[in-house]
């Protein structure tokens, strides 16, 4: 298992380097002179040349790229924001808790509510409870996240005045972003949980457990759910990455100064260090989420754990 974890961490480093190269190249190819965007078109050529030298954009692309990779992966320095002259690393650290609050609590709602709804629908297959659950899941899967957020603001903030529409002045400001961010994941997880449960609900060992007189709750909890957890974990791992990476839209709509909003402002202002730093962070977070998901596979399924321990594929 230890060798597998080390191998995945090494692959994660490769992925982070590849993500850094891709996003740096894209930002380099974006039309427009960063110095001119910062100083304005009225600036003289001498001033623009001095600004390019300060930013390092007057050097060849390959030198800029290797210099950036060296600073990020060997010195752990993401540089300073071109526009605000603030260290990107410190800004990411100050904004990270807000993004994690939205993603973490949204993930809890996703796992708990989505799994419960999926189990409820599967145990009532073909009945109105099953149909109602799947219709609601289809609606929230299809609805765009920003539209749901705007509708929640109109209803709960403007009409009912139960919650603040934006900002981070109190803990109530996080309620709507967390719920809106979790609705799509809840719907996906409910559908995934229902499908996984239906695959095991007709298995022979389930019939045997019922024939022994075990209560339905015990059958669901001890026999169905553990064997249906593998596809559920797959959806949860992807949902965790989606909630955190997709927080940019929610943070923009609800005016929450998190990493997602920081990245969007960097894109709008062509602030290369900010955009590159945020993308590398999101790539690393997604890679770690996938690693945790694979370790959960091994914890739940002894066959996978034995495969990792032996270092060879099962046949």
Secondary structure, 3 states (H helix, E strand, C coil): CHHHHHHHHHHHHHHHHHHHHHHHHHHHHCCCCHHHHHHCCCCCHHHHHHHHHHHCCCCCHHHHHHHHHHHHHCCCCCCECCCCCCEHHHHHHHHHHHHHHHHHHHHHHHHHHHHHHHHHHHHCCCCHHHHHHHHHHHHHHHCCHHHHHHHHHHHHHHHCCCCCCCCCCCCCHHHHHHHHHHHHHHHHHHHHHHHHHHHHHCCHHHHHHHHCCCCHHHHHHHHHHHHHHHHHHHHHHHHHHHHHHCHHHHHHHCCCCCHHHHHHHHHHCCCHHHHHHHHHHHHHHHHHHHHHHHHHHHHHCHHHHHHHHHCCCCC
